[in-house]
Amino acid sequence: MNKSGIYAFNVFVKGIPAVVTIDDILPFYSVKGITRPFFADIGLEGATWGPLIEKAWAKINGNYERTAAGWQHEALRVLTGAPSIDYLTASYNSEQIFSIL
């Protein structure tokens, strides 16, 4: 976490470079005294990059609810600007998957 609590991500929205700025306030819930993030978990040694990138993705889409049941390749395309394809690997055998990779 930085002192200002503000983060900016360079992304590609519909192929156009953009900067998405977010704060570090993340949604949490508590069950039986245990507090957990609602979505992406805090990483090893307290790493927060996962939940922060997820928050930027939610902002791009309007809110967290609009990212529900989304496709991971869409988020990767926005983060990298590279084309992406989603493969449902259950319909391929290991040799076919290796060939795709």
C-alpha positions, -999 to 999 in steps of 0.1 A, spaced: 0 0 0 12 35 -7 7 65 16 -18 83 -7 -39 51 -12 -42 59 -50 -32 36 -78 -31 41 -116 -31 13 -141 -22 16 -177 -48 -5 -196 -63 -8 -231 -101 -2 -232 -114 -14 -266 -78 -14 -278 -73 22 -268 -46 30 -242 -61 45 -210 -52 51 -174 -76 38 -147 -72 54 -113 -86 37 -81 -82 41 -44 -72 13 -20 -105 9 -3 -115 -28 -10 -148 -45 -2 -145 -70 28 -170 -91 47 -168 -108 81 -180 -142 91 -175 -156 126 -149 -129 133 -129 -136 102 -126 -107 78 -120 -115 41 -120 -97 8 -153 -102 -11 -134 -111 -43 -97 -116 -50 -78 -125 -19 -48 -108 -4 -17 -125 -16 13 -140 3 30 -115 26 1 -91 22 3 -85 -15 -27 -65 -27 -20 -62 -64 -46 -89 -72 -75 -71 -55 -64 -37 -68 -62 -49 -104 -96 -65 -99 -110 -32 -86 -96 -14 -117 -114 -41 -139 -146 -35 -120 -143 3 -126 -137 -2 -163 -169 -23 -164 -190 1 -142 -190 -19 -109 -181 -53 -94 -215 -67 -102 -210 -62 -140 -178 -83 -138 -196 -114 -124 -193 -145 -145 -170 -126 -169 -142 -142 -190 -106 -140 -178 -93 -135 -214 -113 -102 -215 -94 -89 -185 -61 -100 -198 -68 -82 -231 -75 -50 -213 -44 -53 -191 -20 -62 -219 -35 -48 -251 -27 -82 -267 -53 -102 -285 -67 -131 -265 -88 -162 -271 -106 -183 -245 -104 -221 -248 -127 -243 -227 -100 -269 -220 -125 -296 -209 -133 -301 -246 -96 -308 -255 -72 -336 -247 -37 -328 -233 -21 -331 -268 -45 -306 -283 -40 -282 -254 -2 -284 -258 -6 -278 -296 -27 -247 -289 -1 -234 -265 
